[in-house]
Amino acid sequence: MKYKYIERNPNIFGEKPVFKGTRIPVYLILDFLSASETIDNILENYPQLSKEAILKAIRYKEV
């Protein structure tokens, strides 16, 4: 299955899912959300991400 915003690269974090074009692991953003961090606050700290990418990461976790 191909994802637009998420990739697994054996050279980055031992092939754990990261946001494409970054070294930001998906689990990090999901942990922030689990700790009640808002998407807007995450975007302020990680401007290279998009709201759509974060929403897709939430869906990715559910797969």
All heavy atoms as TSV, in Angstrom:
chain	resi	resn	atom	element	x	y	z
A	1	MET	N	N	0.847	-1.176	0.000
A	1	MET	CA	C	0.000	0.000	0.000
A	1	MET	C	C	0.893	1.240	0.000
A	1	MET	O	O	1.858	1.321	0.732
A	1	MET	CB	C	-0.897	-0.026	1.237
A	1	MET	CG	C	-1.873	1.107	1.277
A	1	MET	SD	S	-2.977	1.066	2.716
A	1	MET	CE	C	-3.993	-0.333	2.337
A	2	LYS	N	N	0.576	2.226	-0.843
A	2	LYS	CA	C	1.339	3.462	-0.934
A	2	LYS	C	C	0.634	4.577	-0.200
A	2	LYS	O	O	-0.575	4.719	-0.281
A	2	LYS	CB	C	1.508	3.848	-2.394
A	2	LYS	CG	C	2.878	3.519	-2.887
A	2	LYS	CD	C	3.120	4.190	-4.180
A	2	LYS	CE	C	4.491	4.665	-4.080
A	2	LYS	NZ	N	5.358	4.871	-4.980
A	3	TYR	N	N	1.402	5.366	0.512
A	3	TYR	CA	C	0.866	6.495	1.252
A	3	TYR	C	C	1.478	7.776	0.721
A	3	TYR	O	O	2.674	7.831	0.438
A	3	TYR	CB	C	1.178	6.351	2.745
A	3	TYR	CG	C	0.447	5.205	3.387
A	3	TYR	CD1	C	1.036	3.949	3.506
A	3	TYR	CD2	C	-0.842	5.370	3.856
A	3	TYR	CE1	C	0.359	2.893	4.079
A	3	TYR	CE2	C	-1.533	4.321	4.433
A	3	TYR	CZ	C	-0.926	3.091	4.543
A	3	TYR	OH	O	-1.608	2.057	5.113
A	4	LYS	N	N	0.677	8.814	0.629
A	4	LYS	CA	C	1.134	10.086	0.093
A	4	LYS	C	C	2.058	10.819	1.063
A	4	LYS	O	O	2.987	11.503	0.661
A	4	LYS	CB	C	-0.081	10.955	-0.231
A	4	LYS	CG	C	0.243	12.283	-0.857
A	4	LYS	CD	C	-1.019	13.024	-1.230
A	4	LYS	CE	C	-0.712	14.369	-1.839
A	4	LYS	NZ	N	-1.925	15.093	-2.205
A	5	TYR	N	N	1.804	10.688	2.361
A	5	TYR	CA	C	2.528	11.472	3.353
A	5	TYR	C	C	3.442	10.663	4.267
A	5	TYR	O	O	4.186	11.240	5.043
A	5	TYR	CB	C	1.533	12.234	4.242
A	5	TYR	CG	C	0.714	13.231	3.476
A	5	TYR	CD1	C	-0.610	12.961	3.150
A	5	TYR	CD2	C	1.252	14.444	3.071
A	5	TYR	CE1	C	-1.363	13.875	2.446
A	5	TYR	CE2	C	0.507	15.363	2.362
A	5	TYR	CZ	C	-0.802	15.071	2.051
A	5	TYR	OH	O	-1.545	15.982	1.339
A	6	ILE	N	N	3.394	9.365	4.181
A	6	ILE	CA	C	4.132	8.519	5.117
A	6	ILE	C	C	4.984	7.516	4.344
A	6	ILE	O	O	4.539	6.978	3.335
A	6	ILE	CB	C	3.154	7.777	6.055
A	6	ILE	CG1	C	2.366	8.803	6.870
A	6	ILE	CG2	C	3.890	6.805	6.970
A	6	ILE	CD1	C	1.200	8.219	7.623
A	7	GLU	N	N	6.184	7.284	4.845
A	7	GLU	CA	C	7.051	6.299	4.207
A	7	GLU	C	C	7.839	5.541	5.265
A	7	GLU	O	O	7.960	5.972	6.409
A	7	GLU	CB	C	8.013	6.971	3.235
A	7	GLU	CG	C	9.058	7.840	3.900
A	7	GLU	CD	C	9.991	8.514	2.919
A	7	GLU	OE1	O	10.070	8.085	1.753
A	7	GLU	OE2	O	10.657	9.479	3.317
A	8	ARG	N	N	8.328	4.409	4.864
A	8	ARG	CA	C	9.256	3.619	5.686
A	8	ARG	C	C	10.543	3.531	4.902
A	8	ARG	O	O	10.552	3.080	3.766
A	8	ARG	CB	C	8.693	2.220	5.933
A	8	ARG	CG	C	7.520	2.198	6.862
A	8	ARG	CD	C	6.972	0.774	6.949
A	8	ARG	NE	N	5.899	0.694	7.891
A	8	ARG	CZ	C	6.026	0.270	9.154
A	8	ARG	NH1	N	7.189	-0.145	9.590
A	8	ARG	NH2	N	4.989	0.244	9.955
A	9	ASN	N	N	11.612	3.983	5.528
A	9	ASN	CA	C	12.911	3.990	4.874
A	9	ASN	C	C	13.890	3.252	5.783
A	9	ASN	O	O	14.045	3.624	6.943
A	9	ASN	CB	C	13.353	5.446	4.662
A	9	ASN	CG	C	14.666	5.574	3.949
A	9	ASN	OD1	O	15.553	4.746	4.095
A	9	ASN	ND2	N	14.806	6.640	3.181
A	10	PRO	N	N	14.546	2.225	5.279
A	10	PRO	CA	C	15.453	1.447	6.135
A	10	PRO	C	C	16.607	2.282	6.694
A	10	PRO	O	O	17.239	1.904	7.669
A	10	PRO	CB	C	15.960	0.341	5.224
A	10	PRO	CG	C	15.640	0.755	3.846
A	10	PRO	CD	C	14.501	1.722	3.921
A	11	ASN	N	N	16.876	3.443	6.111
A	11	ASN	CA	C	17.961	4.304	6.571
A	11	ASN	C	C	17.518	5.346	7.596
A	11	ASN	O	O	18.330	6.122	8.070
A	11	ASN	CB	C	18.608	5.008	5.380
A	11	ASN	CG	C	19.208	4.020	4.398
A	11	ASN	OD1	O	19.864	3.069	4.792
A	11	ASN	ND2	N	18.943	4.226	3.128
A	12	ILE	N	N	16.231	5.382	7.891
A	12	ILE	CA	C	15.700	6.370	8.831
A	12	ILE	C	C	14.920	5.655	9.929
A	12	ILE	O	O	13.937	4.972	9.650
A	12	ILE	CB	C	14.788	7.392	8.121
A	12	ILE	CG1	C	15.543	8.117	7.009
A	12	ILE	CG2	C	14.231	8.407	9.126
A	12	ILE	CD1	C	14.662	9.017	6.157
A	13	PHE	N	N	15.351	5.793	11.164
A	13	PHE	CA	C	14.660	5.228	12.330
A	13	PHE	C	C	14.346	3.744	12.182
A	13	PHE	O	O	13.270	3.288	12.571
A	13	PHE	CB	C	13.376	6.001	12.649
A	13	PHE	CG	C	13.623	7.367	13.180
A	13	PHE	CD1	C	13.390	8.475	12.402
A	13	PHE	CD2	C	14.098	7.545	14.461
A	13	PHE	CE1	C	13.629	9.750	12.880
A	13	PHE	CE2	C	14.338	8.811	14.958
A	13	PHE	CZ	C	14.104	9.917	14.165
A	14	GLY	N	N	15.249	3.003	11.601
A	14	GLY	CA	C	15.063	1.558	11.490
A	14	GLY	C	C	13.799	1.170	10.763
A	14	GLY	O	O	13.157	0.190	11.103
A	15	GLU	N	N	13.443	1.956	9.781
A	15	GLU	CA	C	12.274	1.710	8.919
A	15	GLU	C	C	10.933	1.939	9.621
A	15	GLU	O	O	9.884	1.492	9.156
A	15	GLU	CB	C	12.332	0.314	8.302
A	15	GLU	CG	C	11.663	0.250	6.965
A	15	GLU	CD	C	11.942	-1.035	6.197
A	15	GLU	OE1	O	12.849	-1.791	6.555
A	15	GLU	OE2	O	11.215	-1.261	5.232
A	16	LYS	N	N	10.953	2.671	10.744
A	16	LYS	CA	C	9.677	3.068	11.351
A	16	LYS	C	C	9.058	4.142	10.468
A	16	LYS	O	O	9.763	4.876	9.780
A	16	LYS	CB	C	9.906	3.608	12.762
A	16	LYS	CG	C	10.298	2.521	13.734
A	16	LYS	CD	C	10.432	3.048	15.125
A	16	LYS	CE	C	10.793	1.885	16.036
A	16	LYS	NZ	N	11.171	2.301	17.359
A	17	PRO	N	N	7.735	4.250	10.457
A	17	PRO	CA	C	7.091	5.236	9.586
A	17	PRO	C	C	7.459	6.680	9.960
A	17	PRO	O	O	7.457	7.041	11.132
A	17	PRO	CB	C	5.600	4.997	9.783
A	17	PRO	CG	C	5.455	3.855	10.704
A	17	PRO	CD	C	6.778	3.449	11.202
A	18	VAL	N	N	7.812	7.437	8.932
A	18	VAL	CA	C	8.110	8.866	9.073
A	18	VAL	C	C	7.297	9.627	8.044
A	18	VAL	O	O	6.794	9.052	7.074
A	18	VAL	CB	C	9.613	9.177	8.887
A	18	VAL	CG1	C	10.459	8.517	9.942
A	18	VAL	CG2	C	10.091	8.797	7.496
A	19	PHE	N	N	7.185	10.925	8.251
A	19	PHE	CA	C	6.533	11.764	7.247
A	19	PHE	C	C	7.498	11.937	6.084
A	19	PHE	O	O	8.685	12.224	6.295
A	19	PHE	CB	C	6.148	13.114	7.857
A	19	PHE	CG	C	5.032	13.012	8.855
A	19	PHE	CD1	C	5.294	12.830	10.195
A	19	PHE	CD2	C	3.708	13.051	8.434
A	19	PHE	CE1	C	4.270	12.711	11.117
A	19	PHE	CE2	C	2.677	12.934	9.339
A	19	PHE	CZ	C	2.951	12.763	10.684
A	20	LYS	N	N	7.004	11.744	4.879
A	20	LYS	CA	C	7.852	11.821	3.690
A	20	LYS	C	C	8.599	13.141	3.636
A	20	LYS	O	O	8.052	14.192	3.936
A	20	LYS	CB	C	7.014	11.668	2.421
A	20	LYS	CG	C	6.633	10.254	2.136
A	20	LYS	CD	C	5.955	10.118	0.797
A	20	LYS	CE	C	5.607	8.674	0.566
A	20	LYS	NZ	N	4.855	8.488	-0.673
A	21	GLY	N	N	9.869	13.036	3.274
A	21	GLY	CA	C	10.714	14.210	3.131
A	21	GLY	C	C	11.214	14.774	4.450
A	21	GLY	O	O	11.817	15.843	4.466
A	22	THR	N	N	10.947	14.069	5.557
A	22	THR	CA	C	11.397	14.518	6.871
A	22	THR	C	C	12.010	13.338	7.623
A	22	THR	O	O	11.974	12.210	7.153
A	22	THR	CB	C	10.233	15.058	7.736
A	22	THR	OG1	O	9.439	13.963	8.215
A	22	THR	CG2	C	9.359	16.028	6.962
A	23	ARG	N	N	12.501	13.630	8.796
A	23	ARG	CA	C	12.941	12.581	9.708
A	23	ARG	C	C	12.031	12.576	10.931
A	23	ARG	O	O	12.419	12.160	12.013
A	23	ARG	CB	C	14.405	12.810	10.113
A	23	ARG	CG	C	15.359	12.708	8.917
A	23	ARG	CD	C	16.797	12.900	9.314
A	23	ARG	NE	N	17.285	11.890	10.228
A	23	ARG	CZ	C	17.731	10.684	9.897
A	23	ARG	NH1	N	17.738	10.332	8.633
A	23	ARG	NH2	N	18.161	9.838	10.816
A	24	ILE	N	N	10.814	13.057	10.757
A	24	ILE	CA	C	9.847	13.141	11.848
A	24	ILE	C	C	9.059	11.839	11.895
A	24	ILE	O	O	8.301	11.539	10.972
A	24	ILE	CB	C	8.888	14.327	11.666
A	24	ILE	CG1	C	9.668	15.633	11.566
A	24	ILE	CG2	C	7.877	14.377	12.812
A	24	ILE	CD1	C	8.828	16.816	11.124
A	25	PRO	N	N	9.226	11.060	12.967
A	25	PRO	CA	C	8.488	9.799	13.054
A	25	PRO	C	C	7.006	10.037	13.320
A	25	PRO	O	O	6.629	10.942	14.073
A	25	PRO	CB	C	9.145	9.069	14.219
A	25	PRO	CG	C	9.908	10.093	14.986
A	25	PRO	CD	C	10.145	11.253	14.089
A	26	VAL	N	N	6.194	9.237	12.698
A	26	VAL	CA	C	4.742	9.328	12.864
A	26	VAL	C	C	4.373	9.151	14.330
A	26	VAL	O	O	3.526	9.881	14.857
A	26	VAL	CB	C	4.023	8.292	11.967
A	26	VAL	CG1	C	2.558	8.197	12.306
A	26	VAL	CG2	C	4.233	8.639	10.499
A	27	TYR	N	N	5.040	8.210	15.013
A	27	TYR	CA	C	4.676	7.953	16.414
A	27	TYR	C	C	4.850	9.201	17.277
A	27	TYR	O	O	4.106	9.393	18.234
A	27	TYR	CB	C	5.458	6.772	16.992
A	27	TYR	CG	C	6.903	7.064	17.324
A	27	TYR	CD1	C	7.241	7.692	18.526
A	27	TYR	CD2	C	7.923	6.713	16.460
A	27	TYR	CE1	C	8.569	7.968	18.837
A	27	TYR	CE2	C	9.242	6.982	16.766
A	27	TYR	CZ	C	9.563	7.613	17.943
A	27	TYR	OH	O	10.859	7.891	18.245
A	28	LEU	N	N	5.812	10.055	16.965
A	28	LEU	CA	C	6.042	11.256	17.753
A	28	LEU	C	C	4.824	12.179	17.704
A	28	LEU	O	O	4.343	12.653	18.735
A	28	LEU	CB	C	7.283	11.991	17.246
A	28	LEU	CG	C	7.607	13.304	17.945
A	28	LEU	CD1	C	8.015	13.044	19.398
A	28	LEU	CD2	C	8.706	14.035	17.196
A	29	ILE	N	N	4.306	12.386	16.515
A	29	ILE	CA	C	3.150	13.260	16.350
A	29	ILE	C	C	1.914	12.629	16.987
A	29	ILE	O	O	1.122	13.318	17.640
A	29	ILE	CB	C	2.921	13.572	14.851
A	29	ILE	CG1	C	4.165	14.254	14.247
A	29	ILE	CG2	C	1.675	14.404	14.663
A	29	ILE	CD1	C	4.645	15.510	14.952
A	30	LEU	N	N	1.769	11.324	16.835
A	30	LEU	CA	C	0.626	10.644	17.461
A	30	LEU	C	C	0.721	10.711	18.984
A	30	LEU	O	O	-0.305	10.863	19.661
A	30	LEU	CB	C	0.547	9.195	16.980
A	30	LEU	CG	C	0.250	9.016	15.497
A	30	LEU	CD1	C	0.286	7.537	15.132
A	30	LEU	CD2	C	-1.072	9.642	15.112
A	31	ASP	N	N	1.938	10.641	19.519
A	31	ASP	CA	C	2.116	10.799	20.965
A	31	ASP	C	C	1.704	12.193	21.422
A	31	ASP	O	O	1.070	12.350	22.471
A	31	ASP	CB	C	3.566	10.530	21.372
A	31	ASP	CG	C	3.938	9.056	21.360
A	31	ASP	OD1	O	3.031	8.203	21.210
A	31	ASP	OD2	O	5.145	8.767	21.493
A	32	PHE	N	N	2.066	13.208	20.647
A	32	PHE	CA	C	1.654	14.573	20.983
A	32	PHE	C	C	0.136	14.680	21.009
A	32	PHE	O	O	-0.446	15.279	21.918
A	32	PHE	CB	C	2.212	15.581	19.990
A	32	PHE	CG	C	3.688	15.838	20.113
A	32	PHE	CD1	C	4.427	16.172	18.993
A	32	PHE	CD2	C	4.350	15.757	21.326
A	32	PHE	CE1	C	5.784	16.426	19.077
A	32	PHE	CE2	C	5.715	16.002	21.428
A	32	PHE	CZ	C	6.435	16.342	20.296
A	33	LEU	N	N	-0.503	14.108	20.013
A	33	LEU	CA	C	-1.966	14.163	19.947
A	33	LEU	C	C	-2.591	13.410	21.121
A	33	LEU	O	O	-3.581	13.861	21.696
A	33	LEU	CB	C	-2.459	13.593	18.613
A	33	LEU	CG	C	-2.113	14.432	17.381
A	33	LEU	CD1	C	-2.425	13.648	16.117
A	33	LEU	CD2	C	-2.860	15.757	17.401
A	34	SER	N	N	-1.998	12.295	21.484
A	34	SER	CA	C	-2.496	11.510	22.629
A	34	SER	C	C	-2.366	12.290	23.933
A	34	SER	O	O	-3.121	12.065	24.875
A	34	SER	CB	C	-1.735	10.196	22.759
A	34	SER	OG	O	-2.024	9.364	21.673
A	35	ALA	N	N	-1.404	13.201	23.983
A	35	ALA	CA	C	-1.184	14.022	25.170
A	35	ALA	C	C	-1.989	15.319	25.099
A	35	ALA	O	O	-1.677	16.289	25.782
A	35	ALA	CB	C	0.293	14.319	25.328
A	36	SER	N	N	-3.002	15.339	24.234
A	36	SER	CA	C	-3.923	16.476	24.080
A	36	SER	C	C	-3.309	17.701	23.417
A	36	SER	O	O	-3.828	18.811	23.552
A	36	SER	CB	C	-4.540	16.868	25.424
A	36	SER	OG	O	-5.261	15.783	25.944
A	37	GLU	N	N	-2.212	17.516	22.712
A	37	GLU	CA	C	-1.644	18.617	21.930
A	37	GLU	C	C	-2.551	18.863	20.730
A	37	GLU	O	O	-3.102	17.926	20.155
A	37	GLU	CB	C	-0.239	18.247	21.459
A	37	GLU	CG	C	0.546	19.375	20.872
A	37	GLU	CD	C	0.913	20.438	21.890
A	37	GLU	OE1	O	1.455	20.081	22.948
A	37	GLU	OE2	O	0.636	21.611	21.622
A	38	THR	N	N	-2.720	20.103	20.342
A	38	THR	CA	C	-3.586	20.398	19.192
A	38	THR	C	C	-2.782	20.305	17.894
A	38	THR	O	O	-1.556	20.481	17.897
A	38	THR	CB	C	-4.199	21.808	19.293
A	38	THR	OG1	O	-3.146	22.777	19.180
A	38	THR	CG2	C	-4.961	21.999	20.592
A	39	ILE	N	N	-3.483	20.062	16.830
A	39	ILE	CA	C	-2.837	20.011	15.517
A	39	ILE	C	C	-2.209	21.362	15.202
A	39	ILE	O	O	-1.090	21.433	14.689
A	39	ILE	CB	C	-3.837	19.572	14.428
A	39	ILE	CG1	C	-4.197	18.099	14.625
A	39	ILE	CG2	C	-3.251	19.804	13.041
A	39	ILE	CD1	C	-5.254	17.570	13.677
A	40	ASP	N	N	-2.888	22.445	15.540
A	40	ASP	CA	C	-2.336	23.782	15.280
A	40	ASP	C	C	-1.016	23.998	16.013
A	40	ASP	O	O	-0.071	24.551	15.443
A	40	ASP	CB	C	-3.341	24.868	15.660
A	40	ASP	CG	C	-4.519	24.936	14.705
A	40	ASP	OD1	O	-4.363	24.515	13.536
A	40	ASP	OD2	O	-5.584	25.408	15.124
A	41	ASN	N	N	-0.924	23.562	17.265
A	41	ASN	CA	C	0.334	23.696	18.007
A	41	ASN	C	C	1.432	22.843	17.398
A	41	ASN	O	O	2.592	23.264	17.330
A	41	ASN	CB	C	0.140	23.332	19.482
A	41	ASN	CG	C	-0.556	24.415	20.259
A	41	ASN	OD1	O	-0.625	25.559	19.841
A	41	ASN	ND2	N	-1.098	24.047	21.400
A	42	ILE	N	N	1.078	21.653	16.954
A	42	ILE	CA	C	2.067	20.783	16.309
A	42	ILE	C	C	2.579	21.442	15.032
A	42	ILE	O	O	3.783	21.462	14.767
A	42	ILE	CB	C	1.462	19.387	16.012
A	42	ILE	CG1	C	1.177	18.658	17.331
A	42	ILE	CG2	C	2.410	18.566	15.132
A	42	ILE	CD1	C	0.360	17.403	17.182
A	43	LEU	N	N	1.677	22.023	14.263
A	43	LEU	CA	C	2.079	22.683	13.015
A	43	LEU	C	C	2.978	23.891	13.273
A	43	LEU	O	O	3.859	24.185	12.461
A	43	LEU	CB	C	0.846	23.089	12.207
A	43	LEU	CG	C	0.038	21.927	11.638
A	43	LEU	CD1	C	-1.255	22.436	11.016
A	43	LEU	CD2	C	0.848	21.134	10.633
A	44	GLU	N	N	2.766	24.574	14.385
A	44	GLU	CA	C	3.651	25.693	14.733
A	44	GLU	C	C	5.068	25.192	14.993
A	44	GLU	O	O	6.045	25.848	14.632
A	44	GLU	CB	C	3.139	26.415	15.979
A	44	GLU	CG	C	1.930	27.283	15.729
A	44	GLU	CD	C	1.446	27.980	16.985
A	44	GLU	OE1	O	2.269	28.235	17.901
A	44	GLU	OE2	O	0.243	28.272	17.052
A	45	ASN	N	N	5.186	24.037	15.630
A	45	ASN	CA	C	6.496	23.478	15.960
A	45	ASN	C	C	7.120	22.668	14.834
A	45	ASN	O	O	8.336	22.461	14.824
A	45	ASN	CB	C	6.392	22.625	17.220
A	45	ASN	CG	C	6.081	23.467	18.439
A	45	ASN	OD1	O	6.803	24.414	18.727
A	45	ASN	ND2	N	5.014	23.151	19.140
A	46	TYR	N	N	6.287	22.161	13.937
A	46	TYR	CA	C	6.757	21.353	12.805
A	46	TYR	C	C	6.136	21.900	11.519
A	46	TYR	O	O	5.273	21.272	10.905
A	46	TYR	CB	C	6.375	19.875	12.996
A	46	TYR	CG	C	7.045	19.252	14.187
A	46	TYR	CD1	C	6.445	19.267	15.446
A	46	TYR	CD2	C	8.301	18.663	14.065
A	46	TYR	CE1	C	7.072	18.703	16.550
A	46	TYR	CE2	C	8.933	18.106	15.162
A	46	TYR	CZ	C	8.316	18.130	16.402
A	46	TYR	OH	O	8.946	17.580	17.485
A	47	PRO	N	N	6.575	23.086	11.088
A	47	PRO	CA	C	5.953	23.725	9.920
A	47	PRO	C	C	6.129	22.953	8.614
A	47	PRO	O	O	5.410	23.199	7.645
A	47	PRO	CB	C	6.638	25.092	9.858
A	47	PRO	CG	C	7.916	24.922	10.600
A	47	PRO	CD	C	7.646	23.878	11.648
A	48	GLN	N	N	7.042	21.991	8.596
A	48	GLN	CA	C	7.231	21.192	7.388
A	48	GLN	C	C	6.106	20.164	7.204
A	48	GLN	O	O	5.984	19.554	6.151
A	48	GLN	CB	C	8.606	20.530	7.359
A	48	GLN	CG	C	8.890	19.558	8.483
A	48	GLN	CD	C	9.461	20.192	9.733
A	48	GLN	OE1	O	8.931	21.162	10.245
A	48	GLN	NE2	N	10.538	19.617	10.250
A	49	LEU	N	N	5.269	19.991	8.231
A	49	LEU	CA	C	4.119	19.095	8.131
A	49	LEU	C	C	2.895	19.900	7.711
A	49	LEU	O	O	2.875	21.116	7.819
A	49	LEU	CB	C	3.847	18.416	9.477
A	49	LEU	CG	C	4.952	17.522	10.021
A	49	LEU	CD1	C	4.534	16.950	11.373
A	49	LEU	CD2	C	5.280	16.414	9.050
A	50	SER	N	N	1.889	19.198	7.263
A	50	SER	CA	C	0.621	19.838	6.926
A	50	SER	C	C	-0.484	19.203	7.765
A	50	SER	O	O	-0.317	18.097	8.286
A	50	SER	CB	C	0.301	19.648	5.440
A	50	SER	OG	O	0.041	18.283	5.164
A	51	LYS	N	N	-1.582	19.912	7.865
A	51	LYS	CA	C	-2.715	19.376	8.610
A	51	LYS	C	C	-3.174	18.069	7.976
A	51	LYS	O	O	-3.470	17.098	8.672
A	51	LYS	CB	C	-3.852	20.390	8.638
A	51	LYS	CG	C	-5.025	19.946	9.469
A	51	LYS	CD	C	-6.067	21.034	9.587
A	51	LYS	CE	C	-7.188	20.588	10.512
A	51	LYS	NZ	N	-8.153	21.678	10.744
A	52	GLU	N	N	-3.201	18.037	6.663
A	52	GLU	CA	C	-3.616	16.821	5.961
A	52	GLU	C	C	-2.689	15.647	6.281
A	52	GLU	O	O	-3.142	14.525	6.496
A	52	GLU	CB	C	-3.668	17.058	4.457
A	52	GLU	CG	C	-4.214	15.884	3.698
A	52	GLU	CD	C	-4.341	16.132	2.201
A	52	GLU	OE1	O	-4.017	17.228	1.726
A	52	GLU	OE2	O	-4.767	15.195	1.506
A	53	ALA	N	N	-1.388	15.911	6.353
A	53	ALA	CA	C	-0.428	14.844	6.668
A	53	ALA	C	C	-0.677	14.293	8.070
A	53	ALA	O	O	-0.632	13.078	8.284
A	53	ALA	CB	C	1.000	15.365	6.542
A	54	ILE	N	N	-0.963	15.175	9.013
A	54	ILE	CA	C	-1.235	14.725	10.384
A	54	ILE	C	C	-2.520	13.908	10.432
A	54	ILE	O	O	-2.572	12.859	11.078
A	54	ILE	CB	C	-1.280	15.921	11.349
A	54	ILE	CG1	C	0.116	16.547	11.459
A	54	ILE	CG2	C	-1.788	15.490	12.725
A	54	ILE	CD1	C	0.152	17.847	12.222
A	55	LEU	N	N	-3.543	14.368	9.737
A	55	LEU	CA	C	-4.806	13.616	9.706
A	55	LEU	C	C	-4.611	12.242	9.065
A	55	LEU	O	O	-5.191	11.248	9.519
A	55	LEU	CB	C	-5.884	14.417	8.984
A	55	LEU	CG	C	-6.314	15.703	9.691
A	55	LEU	CD1	C	-7.269	16.502	8.803
A	55	LEU	CD2	C	-6.941	15.410	11.036
A	56	LYS	N	N	-3.787	12.175	8.039
A	56	LYS	CA	C	-3.497	10.884	7.416
A	56	LYS	C	C	-2.714	9.982	8.359
A	56	LYS	O	O	-2.892	8.768	8.350
A	56	LYS	CB	C	-2.726	11.071	6.106
A	56	LYS	CG	C	-3.508	11.769	5.023
A	56	LYS	CD	C	-4.671	10.952	4.542
A	56	LYS	CE	C	-5.397	11.668	3.425
A	56	LYS	NZ	N	-6.549	10.995	2.932
A	57	ALA	N	N	-1.863	10.556	9.179
A	57	ALA	CA	C	-1.109	9.760	10.154
A	57	ALA	C	C	-2.061	9.126	11.170
A	57	ALA	O	O	-1.857	7.989	11.589
A	57	ALA	CB	C	-0.077	10.620	10.867
A	58	ILE	N	N	-3.083	9.854	11.562
A	58	ILE	CA	C	-4.081	9.297	12.479
A	58	ILE	C	C	-4.763	8.109	11.820
A	58	ILE	O	O	-4.931	7.055	12.429
A	58	ILE	CB	C	-5.112	10.372	12.890
A	58	ILE	CG1	C	-4.421	11.462	13.713
A	58	ILE	CG2	C	-6.253	9.735	13.673
A	58	ILE	CD1	C	-5.259	12.706	13.898
A	59	ARG	N	N	-5.124	8.246	10.583
A	59	ARG	CA	C	-5.756	7.147	9.844
A	59	ARG	C	C	-4.784	5.994	9.648
A	59	ARG	O	O	-5.160	4.838	9.695
A	59	ARG	CB	C	-6.269	7.617	8.477
A	59	ARG	CG	C	-7.248	8.734	8.553
A	59	ARG	CD	C	-8.703	8.447	8.297
A	59	ARG	NE	N	-9.093	7.176	7.835
A	59	ARG	CZ	C	-9.688	6.927	6.676
A	59	ARG	NH1	N	-9.898	7.888	5.820
A	59	ARG	NH2	N	-10.072	5.724	6.371
A	60	TYR	N	N	-3.509	6.314	9.411
A	60	TYR	CA	C	-2.475	5.289	9.214
A	60	TYR	C	C	-2.372	4.414	10.453
A	60	TYR	O	O	-2.269	3.199	10.352
A	60	TYR	CB	C	-1.148	5.970	8.938
A	60	TYR	CG	C	0.027	5.036	8.772
A	60	TYR	CD1	C	0.274	4.428	7.545
A	60	TYR	CD2	C	0.881	4.760	9.829
A	60	TYR	CE1	C	1.348	3.562	7.387
A	60	TYR	CE2	C	1.970	3.915	9.672
A	60	TYR	CZ	C	2.182	3.315	8.457
A	60	TYR	OH	O	3.250	2.469	8.292
A	61	LYS	N	N	-2.435	5.019	11.613
A	61	LYS	CA	C	-2.364	4.294	12.871
A	61	LYS	C	C	-3.504	3.283	12.980
A	61	LYS	O	O	-3.349	2.204	13.542
A	61	LYS	CB	C	-2.418	5.269	14.048
A	61	LYS	CG	C	-2.407	4.600	15.387
A	61	LYS	CD	C	-2.577	5.638	16.482
A	61	LYS	CE	C	-2.732	4.955	17.816
A	61	LYS	NZ	N	-3.119	5.841	18.875
A	62	GLU	N	N	-4.645	3.632	12.425
A	62	GLU	CA	C	-5.821	2.770	12.528
A	62	GLU	C	C	-5.756	1.569	11.600
A	62	GLU	O	O	-6.489	0.624	11.772
A	62	GLU	CB	C	-7.081	3.589	12.221
A	62	GLU	CG	C	-7.337	4.675	13.256
A	62	GLU	CD	C	-8.453	5.608	12.857
A	62	GLU	OE1	O	-9.014	5.469	11.754
A	62	GLU	OE2	O	-8.767	6.507	13.662
A	63	VAL	N	N	-4.867	1.631	10.590
A	63	VAL	CA	C	-4.783	0.552	9.601
A	63	VAL	C	C	-4.087	-0.651	10.163
A	63	VAL	O	O	-3.266	-0.677	10.945
A	63	VAL	CB	C	-4.053	1.046	8.320
A	63	VAL	CG1	C	-3.797	-0.108	7.374
A	63	VAL	CG2	C	-4.861	2.112	7.672
